[in-house]
């Protein structure tokens, strides 16, 4: 796993070049271009706000206001997480020609998926900021100086996502069903994360189950910093760090172990 990190540092120029190529290719021929980075999450937010804001609020299942602002602070990081894993899982199988080249550092391919989707998340942050400002102007006591600590959470979350992406990319080469299975697992994890509800809105026994979700601590930390305007509890920081370290050790370690077989299996 240390060798994977060294490779990413060594080929950071190539990594950034491929990220730029990926971002340009994604919107090539599109009329709106990079504006889709803002429009896509906005449309998804509108749908989720209508569906969950109407249904859940009607049943008084969620006690948080303004709901749309709360939702955006959890939904956008989730989009980065889930999209990075799905694209990372197929990053090797979708670039078989590059993998078969002996001189190409295959380690950069899963990283491209993570970093390119991180760029999309960062491009969408103005939407989050605008939502928080609008909520404050409407008189809701949300947000605060704690938002300046968001980069710390993003660094730790990037390590966690990268570790998972590396492991899934290697597994995806040897087991073609991994991506389909991952899609279903992500749906389950979405509803087992405090994105459309808070931990205080669900029964304690269900809250304990939700806390097993690796994204729960990251979601809670971001909501605390951006929406609630408070520092995450020390336990949340420790949990995030432990999950990130374990994910990187397991994912990058598995990738290194299987790296010699990738060119033959892809």
matplotlib code that plots the C-alpha trace (Angstrom):
import matplotlib.pyplot as plt

x = [0.0, 3.0, 4.1, 0.7, 1.0, 4.6, 3.4, 0.7, 3.2, 5.7, 3.1, 1.1, 1.6, 0.1, -2.7, -3.7, -3.4, -5.8, -8.2, -8.3, -8.9, -11.7, -13.4, -13.2, -14.3, -17.3, -18.9, -17.4, -20.2, -22.5, -24.1, -23.9, -20.5, -19.2, -22.4, -23.8, -21.6, -24.0, -27.2, -27.0, -26.8, -29.4, -31.9, -31.2, -31.6, -34.9, -36.3, -35.1, -36.3, -39.8, -40.0, -38.5, -39.3, -43.0, -43.4, -41.2, -42.2, -45.9, -45.4, -43.3, -40.5, -37.8, -37.4, -34.9, -35.4, -34.8, -34.9, -33.5, -30.4, -29.9, -30.3, -27.8, -25.0, -25.4, -26.4, -23.5, -20.8, -22.7, -22.8, -19.0, -18.6, -20.9, -19.9, -16.2, -16.7, -18.7, -16.3, -13.3, -14.6, -14.6, -11.5, -9.2, -11.6, -12.5, -8.8, -7.6, -5.4, -3.4, -3.1, -1.4, 1.3, 4.2, 5.3, 2.0, 1.4, -2.0, -2.3, -3.3, -6.5, -8.6, -7.2, -8.4, -12.0, -11.7, -10.0, -12.2, -15.4, -13.8, -13.5, -17.2, -18.0, -15.8, -17.5, -20.9, -19.8, -21.1, -24.6, -24.1, -22.8, -25.7, -28.2, -26.5, -26.6, -30.2, -31.1, -29.4, -31.2, -34.5, -33.6, -32.5, -29.6, -27.5, -23.8, -21.0, -17.2, -16.9, -17.2, -13.5, -12.7, -14.4, -11.1, -9.9, -12.9, -12.5, -8.8, -9.7, -12.7, -10.5, -8.2, -11.2, -12.7, -9.4, -8.7, -12.1, -11.8, -8.4, -9.7, -12.9, -10.9, -8.7, -11.7, -13.6, -10.9, -11.2, -14.9, -17.1, -20.2, -18.5, -19.9, -23.4, -23.2, -21.7, -24.6, -27.1, -24.9, -24.7, -28.5, -28.7, -25.9, -27.6, -30.7, -28.6, -26.8, -28.2, -28.7, -32.5, -32.9, -30.9, -29.7, -32.0, -35.1, -34.8, -35.0, -31.8, -31.5, -31.7, -29.3, -26.8, -27.2, -26.8, -23.6, -22.0, -22.2, -18.7, -20.2, -22.2, -19.3, -18.3, -21.9, -22.4, -19.1, -20.0, -23.5, -22.1, -19.6, -21.8, -25.4, -25.4, -22.4, -20.7, -17.6, -18.0, -17.5, -14.0, -15.4, -16.6, -13.1, -11.5, -14.0, -13.4, -9.6, -9.9, -12.2, -9.9, -6.8, -8.5, -9.9, -6.6, -4.7, -7.2, -7.9, -4.4, -3.0, -5.3, -4.5, -0.7, -1.3, -3.2, -1.3, 0.8, -2.3, -4.2, -2.8, -3.6, -7.1, -8.4]
y = [0.0, 2.3, 1.6, 2.7, 6.0, 6.5, 5.7, 8.4, 10.9, 10.0, 10.2, 13.1, 15.0, 12.1, 11.8, 15.4, 15.3, 12.3, 14.0, 17.0, 14.7, 13.0, 16.2, 17.5, 14.2, 14.0, 17.2, 17.2, 18.1, 19.2, 22.7, 23.5, 21.9, 22.1, 23.7, 20.2, 19.9, 22.3, 21.4, 17.6, 17.8, 20.7, 18.5, 15.6, 17.8, 19.2, 15.6, 14.4, 17.5, 17.1, 13.4, 13.1, 16.6, 16.0, 12.3, 12.3, 15.7, 14.8, 12.0, 14.1, 11.6, 14.2, 17.2, 19.5, 22.9, 24.0, 20.5, 21.2, 22.9, 19.9, 17.5, 19.3, 19.0, 15.2, 14.5, 16.1, 14.3, 11.1, 11.7, 12.1, 8.9, 6.7, 7.9, 7.6, 3.9, 3.0, 4.6, 3.4, -0.2, -0.1, 2.1, -0.9, -2.9, 0.2, 1.0, -2.5, -1.1, 1.1, -1.7, -4.0, -1.5, -2.5, 1.1, 2.5, 3.0, 1.4, 2.9, 6.2, 4.9, 4.4, 7.6, 9.5, 8.4, 9.6, 13.0, 13.8, 13.3, 15.3, 18.1, 17.8, 18.0, 21.1, 22.7, 22.1, 23.6, 27.1, 25.5, 24.4, 27.8, 29.6, 27.3, 28.0, 31.7, 31.6, 29.7, 32.3, 35.1, 33.3, 33.4, 29.8, 29.4, 27.3, 27.4, 29.3, 29.6, 25.8, 25.5, 26.4, 22.9, 21.2, 20.6, 18.4, 16.1, 16.1, 15.0, 12.1, 11.2, 11.2, 8.7, 6.5, 6.7, 6.1, 3.0, 1.5, 2.5, 0.7, -2.5, -2.5, -1.8, -4.9, -7.1, -5.8, -7.2, -10.7, -10.7, -9.1, -9.1, -6.7, -3.5, -4.8, -5.9, -2.6, -0.6, -2.5, -2.1, 1.6, 1.9, 0.1, 2.3, 5.5, 4.7, 3.5, 6.9, 10.0, 11.9, 12.1, 11.9, 12.6, 10.0, 11.5, 10.9, 7.1, 4.5, 3.8, 0.2, 1.4, 4.2, 1.7, -0.1, 3.2, 3.9, 0.8, 2.5, 3.8, 7.0, 7.8, 9.5, 11.5, 12.6, 13.6, 15.5, 17.5, 18.2, 19.4, 21.7, 23.2, 22.9, 22.8, 25.1, 23.0, 20.9, 17.2, 15.1, 13.7, 10.2, 11.2, 12.4, 9.2, 7.0, 8.8, 8.5, 4.8, 4.1, 5.9, 4.2, 0.7, 1.4, 2.5, -0.4, -3.0, -1.5, -0.4, -3.6, -5.7, -3.7, -4.2, -8.0, -8.4, -5.9, -8.6, -10.4, -7.4, -7.3, -10.9, -10.9, -7.6]
z = [0.0, 0.6, -3.0, -4.3, -2.5, -3.8, -7.3, -7.1, -5.9, -8.6, -11.4, -10.0, -13.2, -15.3, -12.8, -13.2, -17.0, -17.0, -14.7, -17.0, -20.0, -18.1, -17.2, -20.8, -22.3, -20.0, -21.4, -24.9, -27.4, -24.5, -24.9, -21.2, -20.7, -17.1, -16.0, -15.8, -12.7, -11.1, -12.9, -12.2, -8.4, -8.4, -10.3, -8.0, -5.0, -6.3, -6.7, -3.3, -1.6, -3.1, -2.5, 1.0, 2.1, 1.3, 2.4, 5.5, 6.7, 6.2, 8.7, 11.0, 10.7, 10.2, 12.6, 10.8, 9.2, 6.5, 5.1, 1.6, 3.1, 5.4, 2.5, 0.3, 3.0, 3.0, -0.6, -2.4, -0.5, -1.1, -4.8, -4.8, -2.7, -4.8, -8.2, -7.4, -6.3, -9.4, -11.8, -9.8, -9.9, -13.7, -14.1, -15.0, -17.1, -19.1, -19.9, -20.8, -23.6, -21.1, -18.6, -21.1, -21.7, -19.5, -18.8, -17.8, -14.1, -13.6, -10.1, -11.5, -13.1, -9.9, -8.6, -11.7, -10.9, -7.3, -8.1, -11.1, -9.0, -6.2, -8.8, -9.5, -5.8, -5.4, -8.4, -6.7, -3.4, -4.4, -4.4, -0.8, 0.1, -1.5, 0.3, 3.6, 3.0, 1.9, 5.1, 7.3, 5.5, 6.2, 9.9, 10.4, 12.9, 10.6, 9.5, 11.1, 11.2, 11.5, 7.7, 7.4, 8.8, 5.9, 4.0, 6.9, 6.5, 2.7, 3.0, 5.3, 3.1, 0.0, 1.6, 2.5, -1.0, -2.7, -0.7, -1.5, -5.2, -5.4, -3.9, -6.0, -9.2, -8.6, -7.7, -10.7, -13.0, -11.6, -10.8, -13.4, -11.1, -8.6, -10.2, -10.4, -6.8, -5.8, -7.3, -5.1, -2.0, -2.6, -2.7, 0.6, 2.1, 1.0, 3.0, 5.9, 6.1, 7.9, 4.6, 4.4, 8.2, 11.3, 13.8, 16.4, 14.2, 14.2, 16.9, 18.9, 17.6, 14.0, 14.8, 15.9, 12.6, 10.7, 12.6, 11.0, 7.6, 6.8, 5.4, 8.5, 10.4, 7.3, 6.7, 10.3, 10.4, 7.3, 8.5, 11.8, 10.2, 7.5, 8.7, 12.5, 12.9, 15.5, 15.8, 15.3, 18.5, 19.0, 18.5, 15.0, 14.1, 15.5, 13.6, 10.3, 10.7, 11.6, 8.6, 6.2, 7.5, 7.3, 3.9, 2.4, 4.0, 2.8, -0.6, -1.6, -0.1, -2.2, -5.3, -4.8, -4.2, -7.4, -9.5, -11.2, -12.5, -13.8, -17.3, -17.9, -16.3, -17.8]

ax = plt.figure().add_subplot(projection="3d")
ax.plot(x, y, z, "-o")
ax.set_aspect("equal")
plt.show()
